[in-house]
Structure formats: structure tokens, C-alpha cells
Amino acid sequence: MWSTFIVQDEEVRTVNASPGVHQPSGGLEGFLGSRGGHKRRHRTHSSSGDGISESQEGKIKLTLFMAVTGIMLTVLGMGTEFWVELKPSKSFYNNQTCLVAHYGLWKCCTKMIWVSDMDPKQEICGHLHLQGESNCTFFKFYTTGENIVLFQKTPEKDLIVVSAMFAIISLFLMVMGSICIIMAISKGVQFFLKPAAVCFILSGVLIFLCLIVFHQSVLSFLASDQSIPLHHELSWSVTCVGCAGAMVIVAGALFLVLVLPYSPWEKCLPKKKSDI
């Protein structure tokens, strides 16, 4: 009986080792072979017209870093209340203290500053970095519709709400554009670059519309009552949002350039053929 099993096993090995059939030597070689085939298929797909080459992938990641930086600046500017600073005369409140205010899209803050801490030659109330008692409150016109009063003036709440809506929609488009770029890199296709570019460019345009509308709301606020002269200036939150808008527009334009089937530099500046 044992001899029968040995003969059958030798016959099976002889059949498997026939010259017409290729057999892998082990499971490891078969696994490596399957991975090699997957890589070859991936390279073949990337080399096609709709694929992303290795050089393009590096440029896409670098442009995505610029766009993400713009998104972070947008979040920083939207979340802070240093959009505009309002400074009355130094003698507006009393001879010992003066009041300054600053607000953004969601919150308004006032600060009581000691006159003795300021420069004697300064005519308006001092800078916000000086020590003093601060008081901040959120705008109530988002919930109850109630407006606030600053220096006997009322902000134009409708314009502030519109600017806030522009900022939120812009941030949403930035996130959608980033998702499209991540999908383009993971899938290895250029199709998602076009909607991403449109999202980033539109978000940048909305950011600048947000700044224009907000500045108009500040001018309307100052014109609501002329009895108290105020010195106003746009603060660093507006700078962050403006830089973010410029960065995402540039990033969207670069994504559009990467989608083009030809290099714009070679199209505009063709190489001169050297005569030998």
C-alpha cells in the first residue's frame, strides 16, 4: 500500500513538471508576481492621457500645500474678531480712561485703556496691545435679530450677515477643492483637477467679495451717526483673509495649468533650434 502512494505521488509530480506548464516555485514568488503586475498596470494607467505622471504629482502636492495654507489663514481670519478697530478721541470717555472697540463677523469686543499708558502726544485712544479691561460679546442679530450700539452707532447687520455667508460658502468650496485634489492623487487621474480648480478660484472670488461687503458695512456704520468722530482701520484678520483669497486663486490657476495637455511655457517661449 505504501508503494502505491509513492508511485502516485511521483506520477503527480511528473505531470506537474511537464515542460509545457509553468509552475511558480513558491507562494512568495506568486505574491511578488501579482504585485509586479499591479505596478505595471498602475504605470500603464498613469502613462495614459488621463493619468498623472510622477512629475505632475509632485507639482500637484506642492500646489495643494499652498491651497491648504490659504484654508488655514481663512479659518484663522474668520474665527477672530480683529477685522476692524474703532478708536475715538482720547478724551471721549473721561480724562483717565478711554474706550476702543474691534469686531469681526461674529463677535464684538471693547477695551478700556488707561490714558496714562499712552503717548501724551497721541490724540486718539491707544493701541489694542495696551493693558486694559476687555469685554466681548457675540452678535445677537444671528439669533434674535437684536443689533448692538457702539459709540452711539449701530452696525449694518444685513451687510455683516452677507459677508459672513460669503466667507462660509468660500470655506466650503475650499474644502471641496481639497477633497477633489486628494481623490485625484489617490486615483491617479486628472479628471478631479478641473473641478478642484474651479472650487478654489470661486472661493477666492467669494473671499474678496466678503471683504468688500464687510468694508462697506464699516463705512455704513461710521455714517450712521456723525456726532462722535471715530478713527477706524482694518486689522490683521482682514490681512489673513485677503492673503488666503489670493493664495487659493493662484492655486486654482496652477491646477488649471497642470490639466493642460501642453506646457504653457513651451507654447509661449518655444526653444530655438541651434544650427549645427
ZIQUIGI-V343803 format. One line per field, one symbol per residue. phi: phi as a letter, one per 20 degrees, with the letter a starting at -180 (. if undefined). psi: psi as a letter, one per 40 degrees, with the letter a starting at -180 (. if undefined). burial: # if it has 24 or more other C-alpha atoms within 12 Angstrom, else .. A space follows every 50 residues. Layout:
# ZIQUIGI-V343803
phi: ???
psi: ???
burial: ???
This chain:
# ZIQUIGI-V343803
phi: .fffffffffffffffeffededffafffffffffffffffffffffffe edffffffffffffffffffffffffffedddebddceffefeaedccdc bbbcecbcccbedfffeeffffeefffffffredbcbffeffdenfedcc lmcdffffffffffffffffffffffffffffffffemceffffffffff ffffffffffffffffffffffefbefdfcecbfdfffffffffffffff fffffffffgfceffffecffefeee
psi: ddddddddddddddddeieehhhieiddddddddddddddddddddeide ihidddddddddddddddddddddddddeiffdihhhaidedcaediihi iiibddihiihhihddeihdehdiiaideiiihihiiiheedceehiihh ffihigdddddddddddddddddddddddddddddddfiededddddddd ddddddddddddddddddddddedhedhhihiihaddddddddddddddd dddddddddieihdddddgihhhhh.
burial: .............................................#.... ###..##..##.##.###########################....#### ###############........#####...#......#.......##.# #.##############################.##..############# ###################.##.......##################### ######.##.................
